[in-house]
Amino acid sequence: MKIGFAQLNPTVGDLSGNFELILRAYERLAATGAELVLTPELAITGYPPQDLLFKSRFVPENLAILERLHSRVGSAALLVGFVDRNEGRGKPFHNAAALLEAGKPIRKAHKSLLPSYDVFDEDRYFEPAGRVEPFDLCGKKLGVTLCEDIWTEHYLPRPFYDIEPVRGLIEQGAEIVVNLSASPFTLHKPAIRREMVGALARAYRRPICYCNAVGGNDQLVFDGNSIAVNGSGELIAQLPGFREEEVIVDTDATSMIEFREGKTTEELFAALSLGLRDYLRKCNFKSAVLGLSGGVDSAVVAAIAVDALGAENVVGVSMPSPYSSRGSIDDALALARNLGIKCLEIPIADSFKAFKAQFSEIFKGLPENETEENMQPRLRAMTLMALSNKFGHLLLTTGNKSELAVGYCTMYGDMAGGLAVISDVPKTMVYELARWINADYALRGDHRREIIPRSTIEKAPSAELKPNQTDQDVLPPYEILDEILRLYVEENLSARDIITHGFDEKTVRWVQRRVDLNEYKREQAAPGLKVTSLAFGVGRRMPIAQKYVD
């Protein structure tokens, strides 16, 4: 069968826009010979629609869009993701796919396996399928599955389900299996999907066509990387990552290809760029503003922003305080020149002095401490938000996952903003990104020299909120901190278990306490783009008022 892949970038809730997106892709693929066109999961509504589903007109309007698509279908069939009503007991809706053919009734398949872990909460809305059965199409029996339906136990965090939808379809004679997916990106996940789909195809000796969504929706980034494998599990097609694409695949094809996967830093950069671009576009922003400190975090975020939005749509702001080094100021200005972005210089020394003066009597006799230190990032946040309000820029925060984890950041200061671009990127990985940007990304286009000043990467990291300050005055070395955080946050190991990995007990206990104490800060942080297996914010739910210590 000739199957057209419509690897699309739907917008959550944009029912009419998604209709046009699906229809145009269908028409192009049908015109070039597809017998069946696949869309991603919930292509009509966008994924995840969350509580939009409870709005009184949302599901009915999505069903009306389905009927409009049905009326436009021609010689090729269209398999499209949508939300169906549940007319029986249980949850009010089904996560569904509709097979649309000209002159024939709509046939529907409901999702069987509803994930309710990590970022997923489908059991809140959807009732699982009561049964599965293949569809007859073009002389073949077609097994239709939706995302989680093809994820086998070996590739899940634990055994969740008692049924195997693919097995059920094969036992009823399915000759081809298709999957409509909205599988969010995390590092190394595209290769895991390819391995899983190949293993499933080999086990049942059936070709599988897997059509994934692409694009950013709030904190989730969908990478595309749709694939087709033959009945031996060999790869016969792969669509590109991080962009829309349309391809027709013949399931009888015999030529095999190698799976393409970029370097970790390259994939990470692409995911963050796409997530940022779509967040602005789908929230109707045209430009972004961010503070440039001369440090590596703001440098990396600025480079991502330029890639995502274009240099003309990014504004950097240097806001030196009395403790800012000349080197950091020069590095910030050099970065702006290298990226070709506008850079405003707005010193905060005078406002800092005036602000402290307001408390001269109240604080009399008390030593300066983090109170005065935190005034500086809060004054910078005021400055940046003024520019955001006046010119309509989205303010990007530049904190990394390591800082956010242990609370090495200031509420209503450097945490203030509309999107936290690298809040799921550990500090050690930020340095890897910076080196990749200079070594590989700089070779693209007209860049022939370093983008991020070498001194930015090589100097000791510092918030520069007091004289001679460095991050390691307070924090363990980032190589140690990031590994402890990975084990504690992403692997959920106890402090005692982490200590058995060879880490100093005092350091582990300090990190554990800092992570637990700063839950209240993260609860008020800007939404951040998820790229690791477990991010703060979406997918992680911890109480703020709690006293458990493991």
C-alpha positions in Angstrom: 0.0 0.0 0.0 1.2 3.5 -0.8 0.9 5.5 2.4 1.3 9.2 2.6 2.8 10.6 5.8 1.6 14.0 6.8 4.1 14.9 9.6 2.3 18.0 10.7 2.6 20.8 13.3 -0.9 21.4 14.7 -1.7 24.1 17.1 -3.7 23.1 20.2 -7.2 24.5 19.9 -6.8 26.0 16.4 -9.5 23.8 14.9 -9.9 25.8 11.7 -6.2 26.3 11.2 -5.6 22.6 11.8 -8.3 21.7 9.3 -6.5 23.7 6.6 -3.2 22.2 7.6 -4.6 18.6 7.3 -6.5 19.3 4.1 -3.6 20.9 2.2 -1.3 18.0 3.1 -3.9 15.5 2.2 -4.5 17.1 -1.2 -0.8 17.2 -2.0 -0.2 13.5 -1.0 -3.3 12.3 -2.7 -2.3 14.1 -5.9 1.1 12.3 -5.9 -0.3 8.8 -5.6 -1.0 8.1 -1.9 -3.7 5.5 -1.3 -3.9 6.4 2.4 -2.8 9.5 4.1 -1.8 9.5 7.8 -1.9 12.4 10.2 -0.5 12.5 13.8 -2.6 11.7 16.9 -5.3 14.3 17.7 -4.3 16.3 14.6 -7.7 18.1 14.5 -7.4 19.4 18.1 -3.6 19.5 18.6 -2.0 17.5 21.4 -2.4 17.8 24.3 -5.8 19.6 24.4 -6.0 19.2 28.2 -9.1 20.8 29.8 -10.1 22.5 26.5 -12.0 19.2 26.1 -14.4 20.2 28.9 -15.4 23.4 27.1 -19.0 22.9 25.9 -18.4 23.6 22.2 -14.8 22.2 21.8 -15.5 18.5 21.1 -18.6 19.2 19.0 -16.7 21.7 16.9 -13.9 19.1 16.4 -16.5 16.6 15.2 -17.8 19.2 12.8 -14.2 19.6 11.4 -14.1 15.8 11.0 -17.3 16.0 8.9 -15.8 18.8 6.8 -12.7 16.7 6.1 -14.9 13.7 5.2 -16.7 15.8 2.6 -13.4 16.8 1.0 -11.9 13.3 0.7 -11.3 12.1 -2.8 -9.7 8.9 -4.2 -7.3 8.5 -1.3 -8.4 7.6 2.2 -7.5 9.8 5.1 -6.8 8.5 8.6 -7.0 11.5 11.0 -6.7 11.9 14.7 -9.6 13.5 16.6 -11.6 13.5 19.9 -14.7 11.3 19.9 -17.6 11.3 22.4 -18.0 8.3 24.7 -21.7 7.4 24.5 -21.4 4.8 27.3 -20.2 4.7 30.9 -16.9 6.1 32.0 -14.9 9.1 30.9 -16.6 11.5 28.5 -14.3 11.1 25.5 -12.2 8.8 23.4 -8.8 9.6 21.9 -9.6 8.4 18.4 -8.7 8.0 14.7 -11.2 8.3 11.9 -10.8 6.5 8.5 -12.4 8.8 5.9 -13.3 7.5 2.4 -15.4 9.2 -0.2 -19.0 8.0 -0.3 -18.5 5.6 2.7 -19.4 6.0 6.4 -16.7 7.1 8.8 -15.0 4.2 10.5 -13.4 4.9 13.9 -10.7 3.4 16.1 -10.3 4.3 19.7 -7.1 4.4 21.7 -6.7 1.4 24.0 -3.7 2.3 26.2 -4.1 5.7 27.9 -0.8 6.9 29.5 -1.1 8.6 32.9 2.6 9.1 33.8 5.3 11.7 33.3 3.7 14.4 31.1 0.6 12.4 30.2 -2.8 12.6 31.8 -5.1 10.9 29.3 -7.0 8.9 31.9 -8.4 12.2 33.1 -10.4 12.7 29.8 -10.5 9.5 27.8 -12.2 6.1 28.1 -10.1 3.2 26.6 -11.3 1.3 23.5 -13.7 -1.5 24.3 -12.3 -3.6 21.4 -10.0 -3.4 18.5 -10.5 -4.6 14.9 -8.7 -4.0 11.6 -10.2 -2.1 8.7 -10.5 -3.4 5.2 -8.8 -0.9 2.9 -7.4 -1.3 -0.7 -7.6 -5.0 -0.5 -5.6 -5.2 2.8 -6.5 -5.4 6.5 -5.2 -2.3 8.2 -4.5 -2.3 12.0 -5.0 1.2 13.4 -3.2 2.2 16.6 -2.7 5.4 18.5 0.7 6.3 20.0 0.9 4.4 23.3 -0.9 1.4 21.7 2.4 0.2 20.2 4.6 0.9 23.2 5.6 -2.5 24.6 6.5 -3.2 28.3 10.2 -3.3 27.6 10.1 0.4 26.6 7.8 1.7 29.3 8.8 2.8 32.8 7.1 -0.3 34.2 4.4 -2.8 33.1 1.2 -0.6 33.0 -1.2 -2.6 30.8 -2.9 -6.0 30.6 -3.7 -5.9 26.9 -1.7 -5.7 23.7 -3.6 -3.9 21.0 -1.2 -4.8 18.2 -1.4 -8.5 19.1 -5.2 -8.2 19.0 -5.1 -6.7 15.6 -2.7 -9.2 14.2 -4.8 -12.1 15.5 -7.7 -10.7 13.5 -5.7 -10.7 10.4 -4.1 -7.2 10.2 -1.5 -7.1 7.4 -0.3 -3.6 7.9 -0.1 -1.7 11.2 -0.2 2.1 11.3 0.3 4.4 14.3 -0.9 8.0 14.7 1.4 9.5 17.3 2.1 12.6 19.3 5.3 11.4 21.1 7.2 14.3 22.8 10.9 14.6 22.3 13.4 13.8 25.0 17.1 13.2 24.4 17.8 9.8 22.6 14.1 9.1 22.3 14.0 9.0 18.5 16.4 6.0 18.4 14.4 4.3 21.1 11.2 4.6 19.0 13.0 3.2 16.0 14.3 0.2 18.0 10.8 -0.4 19.5 8.9 -0.2 16.2 11.5 -2.4 14.5 11.3 -5.0 17.2 7.5 -5.0 17.1 7.5 -5.4 13.3 9.9 -8.4 13.5 7.8 -10.0 16.2 4.6 -10.0 14.2 6.3 -9.9 10.7 4.1 -7.0 9.6 5.2 -3.6 8.2 4.5 -0.7 10.6 4.0 3.0 9.6 4.5 5.4 12.4 3.4 9.0 11.9 4.5 11.4 14.6 3.6 15.1 15.3 6.2 17.8 15.0 6.3 21.2 16.7 6.2 22.9 20.1 3.0 23.0 22.3 3.7 24.8 25.5 6.4 22.9 27.4 6.4 19.9 25.1 8.4 19.6 21.9 7.4 17.0 19.3 10.3 16.0 17.0 8.6 14.3 14.1 11.1 11.6 13.0 8.3 9.5 11.6 9.3 6.1 10.3 8.3 3.1 8.3 9.7 -0.4 8.7 9.1 -3.6 6.7 7.9 -6.9 8.1 11.5 -7.7 9.1 11.8 -4.6 11.1 14.2 -2.9 8.7 13.9 0.8 8.2 12.4 1.8 4.8 11.6 5.4 5.4 12.4 8.2 7.9 11.1 11.7 7.9 13.3 14.5 9.1 13.3 15.7 12.7 12.0 19.1 13.9 10.2 20.2 10.8 7.0 19.4 8.8 7.4 16.9 6.0 5.2 14.9 3.6 6.4 11.6 2.1 4.7 8.6 0.3 6.0 5.2 1.4 5.3 1.9 -0.3 5.0 -0.7 2.3 6.3 -3.3 -0.2 9.5 -1.4 -0.6 12.6 -3.6 -0.4 15.4 -0.9 -0.2 16.6 -0.2 3.3 18.0 2.9 4.8 20.1 3.7 7.9 18.5 5.5 10.8 19.6 9.2 11.0 20.3 10.7 14.4 22.3 13.8 15.0 24.8 14.5 17.8 23.1 14.9 21.2 24.0 18.7 21.2 22.6 19.1 17.7 19.3 17.4 18.6 19.1 19.4 21.8 19.7 22.7 20.0 17.1 21.8 17.4 14.5 20.9 20.0 15.0 24.1 22.0 14.9 26.2 18.9 11.7 24.7 17.6 10.1 24.9 21.1 11.0 28.6 21.4 9.9 29.4 17.8 6.5 27.7 18.2 5.9 29.1 21.7 6.2 32.6 20.3 4.3 32.0 17.1 1.4 30.1 18.8 1.2 32.8 21.5 1.2 35.6 18.9 4.6 37.1 19.9 6.9 38.4 17.2 10.1 39.1 19.1 12.0 38.3 22.3 14.1 40.2 24.8 16.6 38.7 27.3 19.3 39.9 29.6 22.9 39.4 28.5 25.2 39.0 31.5 28.3 37.9 29.7 27.8 34.4 31.1 27.3 31.1 29.3 23.6 30.6 30.0 22.4 33.9 28.5 24.8 33.4 25.6 23.4 30.0 24.7 19.8 31.2 25.0 20.6 34.2 22.8 22.1 31.9 20.1 19.0 29.6 20.3 16.7 32.7 20.0 18.5 34.0 16.9 18.2 30.5 15.3 14.5 30.3 16.1 13.4 33.9 15.4 16.1 35.6 13.4 18.5 38.2 14.7 16.2 41.1 13.8 13.6 39.8 16.3 15.9 39.4 19.3 16.9 42.2 21.7 19.7 41.7 24.3 20.1 43.9 27.3 23.3 44.5 29.3 22.5 45.7 32.8 25.7 46.0 34.7 25.7 46.6 38.5 28.6 47.8 40.6 29.8 44.2 40.8 29.7 43.4 37.1 33.2 42.8 35.7 34.5 44.7 32.7 35.1 41.3 31.1 31.5 40.2 31.5 30.2 43.5 30.0 32.6 43.2 27.0 31.6 39.5 26.5 27.9 40.5 26.4 28.6 43.2 23.8 30.8 40.9 21.8 28.1 38.2 21.8 25.5 40.6 20.5 27.8 41.8 17.7 28.6 38.2 16.7 24.9 37.3 16.6 23.9 40.5 14.9 21.3 41.4 17.5 20.4 44.8 19.0 21.9 45.2 22.4 20.8 47.9 24.9 23.0 49.0 27.7 21.0 50.0 30.8 23.2 50.1 33.9 21.4 49.5 37.2 24.0 51.0 39.5 22.0 54.2 40.2 18.7 52.4 40.7 20.4 49.8 43.0 21.9 52.6 45.1 18.5 54.4 45.3 16.7 51.2 46.2 19.2 50.4 49.0 18.8 53.9 50.3 15.2 53.3 51.0 16.1 50.8 53.6 19.1 52.6 55.2 17.2 53.2 58.5 15.3 50.0 58.5 18.4 47.9 57.9 20.7 50.0 60.0 23.4 48.0 61.9 22.7 44.9 59.8 25.3 43.4 57.5 24.6 43.2 53.8 23.7 39.7 52.6 21.6 38.0 50.0 18.9 40.6 50.6 21.0 43.2 48.8 22.3 40.6 46.3 18.8 39.8 45.2 17.8 43.4 44.7 20.0 43.4 41.6 18.3 40.6 39.6 14.9 42.1 40.7 15.9 45.5 39.3 17.0 43.7 36.1 13.6 41.9 35.9 11.9 45.3 36.3 14.0 46.7 33.4 13.4 43.7 31.1 9.6 43.6 31.9 9.4 47.4 31.1 10.9 46.6 27.6 8.6 43.6 27.2 5.5 45.7 28.1 6.4 48.7 25.9 7.5 46.9 22.8 5.6 43.6 23.0 8.7 41.3 23.4 8.4 38.0 25.1 10.9 37.9 28.0 13.1 34.8 28.0 14.6 33.6 31.2 18.1 32.1 31.0 18.4 29.9 34.1 19.5 26.3 33.7 18.2 23.1 35.3 21.1 22.9 37.9 20.3 26.3 39.3 16.6 25.8 39.3 17.0 22.5 41.1 18.9 23.9 44.1 17.2 27.3 44.1 20.3 29.2 42.9 18.1 31.8 41.4 16.0 34.8 42.5 12.2 34.8 42.6 10.8 37.9 40.8 14.4 38.4 39.5 16.2 36.2 37.0 13.3 33.7 37.2 10.9 36.3 35.8 9.8 35.8 32.2 7.5 34.2 29.8 9.5 31.1 28.8 12.4 29.4 30.4 14.3 28.1 27.4 17.1 26.0 29.1 15.4 25.2 32.4 15.6 21.5 31.6 19.3 21.7 30.5 21.9 20.9 33.2 24.8 23.3 33.5 27.4 20.8 32.1 25.2 20.4 29.1 24.9 24.1 28.6 28.7 24.2 28.3 28.5 21.4 25.7 25.9 23.4 23.8 28.1 26.5 23.9 31.1 24.6 22.5 28.9 23.0 19.8 27.5 26.4 18.8 31.0 27.6 18.3 32.4 24.5 16.6 29.6 23.2 14.4 26.7 25.7 14.3 29.1 28.6 13.5 30.0 26.8 10.3 26.5 27.3 8.9 25.5 30.3 6.8 28.0 33.1 6.9 29.5 32.5 10.3 33.2 32.0 10.1 34.2 32.8 13.7 33.2 32.0 17.2 29.8 33.2 18.2 30.1 32.8 22.0 33.3 34.6 23.2 35.8 32.0 24.4 36.2 33.9 27.7 32.5 33.4 28.4 33.0 29.6 28.2 36.4 29.5 30.0 35.9 31.8 33.0 34.5 30.7 36.3 30.7 31.0 36.4 29.4 33.8 38.6 26.2 35.7 39.4 28.4 38.8 40.1 26.1 40.0 42.9 29.0 40.7 45.3 32.7 41.2 45.0 34.8 38.2 43.8 31.8 35.9 43.7 31.7 32.5 41.9 29.0 29.8 41.7 31.3 27.3 43.4 31.4 29.5 46.6 28.0 27.9 47.2 27.5 25.0 44.8 29.5 21.8 44.4 31.4 21.5 41.0 28.8 21.2 38.3 30.1 17.8 37.2 29.3 16.5 40.6 26.1 18.5 41.1 24.5 17.5 37.8 25.1 13.8 38.4 23.6 13.9 41.9 20.7 15.8 40.5 20.2 13.3 37.7 20.0 10.5 40.2 17.8 12.4 42.7 15.4 14.1 40.3 15.3 12.0 37.1 16.0 8.6 38.6 14.2 9.3 41.9 16.9 7.6 44.0 17.1 8.3 47.7 20.0 10.2 49.2 21.2 7.0 50.8 21.2 5.2 47.4 23.0 8.1 45.8 25.7 7.9 48.5 26.4 4.3 47.5 27.4 5.6 44.0 30.5 7.1 45.6 29.3 10.6 46.4 30.2 12.5 49.5 27.4 12.2 52.0 27.5 15.9 53.1 27.3 17.0 49.5 24.4 14.7 48.7 22.4 15.7 51.7 23.0 19.4 50.9 21.7 18.9 47.3 18.8 16.9 48.6 17.8 19.6 51.0 18.2 22.4 48.5 16.0 20.6 45.9 13.3 19.9 48.4 13.3 23.3 50.0 13.0 25.1 46.7 9.9 23.5 45.4 8.0 26.7 46.1 10.3 28.6 43.8 9.8 26.2 40.9 6.1 26.4 41.4 6.3 30.1 40.4 8.9 29.7 37.6 8.2 30.4 33.9 7.2 27.4 31.8 10.2 25.6 30.5 10.9 23.4 27.5 11.1 19.7 28.4 14.1 17.8 26.8 15.2 15.3 29.5 13.4 12.3 30.8 12.0 14.2 33.8 11.7 18.0 33.8 10.6 20.4 36.6 7.1 21.6 36.0 5.2 19.4 33.5 5.5 15.7 34.5 6.8 16.3 38.0 4.5 16.8 40.9 5.9 17.4 44.4 4.2 18.9 47.4 5.6 22.2 48.7 4.6 21.7 52.4 6.1 18.3 53.2 8.7 16.9 55.6 9.7 13.6 54.1 13.5 12.9 54.1 14.8 9.7 52.7 
